[in-house]
């Protein structure tokens, strides 16, 4: 069974930086998409960034140029480097893993990121 464990959230001032990590355990297909989503109070969960095992990363327009997703396949771990944070980035951030063969869609428990103005 695949489990995801996030770390790295917290409180930061506007303009600051944070790095989130997500470690996956269990049997994980090498063909996958590692990603980050976020959900702000009263809003729907939205995609922040995705990194497929094959292909290019993609980002939400709101974070392009500020956030960077990276992955360490040997450790089944991926990261979200967040720079120039804004109060609008305040949300619970969830890591996500989509696998192919077998098909799966897994979520972390979420980590709070709060950006103060």
C-alpha positions, 0 to 999 in steps of 0.5 A: 500500500502506498503512503505519502508523508509530507513535511515542511509547512509553516508560517512565513512572511510575505517574500519568504521561502519554504520547501515542502517534501513528500516521501512515498513508501510502498510499491510505486510504479516507475511510471508516475506523476508526482504533484502538489495541490493546495486548498485555501479556505472556502476554495476548491483544491487546485493543482500547483505543480506536476512532475511526470516521470516522462515529460515536462513539469507544469505549473499553475499560472499563479506560481510560475517563476516562483515555485519549483517542483523537483523529484528524487526517484531513488528516494521516491521523494519530491519537493516544492521549493516556494519562493517570493511567497504571497499571502494568496499562497496561504493554503493546505498543501497536499502532495499527490502521486498518480501511478500507471500500471497499476493505476492509482491516485494517492494523497498526503495528509496535507501541510499548512502553509501560512504567509503573513503580510 
